[in-house]
Amino acid sequence: MAILPIVTYPADILEKKCEPVKRFDRQLIQLLNDMYDTMIDADGVGLAAPQVGIAKQIAVVDVGDEHGRIELINPRIMEARGEQIGPEGCLSFPGLFAEVKRANYVKVRAQDRRGRPFTLKATGFLARALQHEIDHLNGMLFTSKVIRYYDLEELEG
């Protein structure tokens, strides 16, 4: 396992649409493991491949709920409903936090590390994290959806 360097804004790769994964091999498994370790080491709840310099449709999410570690390869949001507004940060924007509007419910279709398709339904914080990471794979940053930025006093309070 390796801790990978996290790419920070304004790196070009963060705003590029990622390529689909076609090969499900040992390299992919190693990358998924390294991305997960990197995310945990950085105290994050999600990490997308472009955040470690790889323009592929790969993301990992773990919000600390019963779902545990979720690996998403070639994910698509099939359905989104409702609305939630809440705080978000991003490992590619250290120290920046903002209020962002997202769907409160999403149904996501993706592939696992072996290429098998699966569907995941999520609400609340997990739905927020999934949308944030899938946006990364489409070159969309959370800063494009900000309602307002938090200042340091709000975060420390």
Secondary structure, DSSP 8 states (H G I E B T S, - for coil): --------TT-GGGGS--B-----SHHHHHHHHHHHHHHHHTT-SEEEGGGGT--BSEEEE--SSTT--EEEEEEEEEEEES-EEEEEE-TTSTT-EEEEEE-SEEEEEEE-TTS-EEEEEEEHHHHHHHHHHHHHHTT--GGGGEEEE--HHHHH-
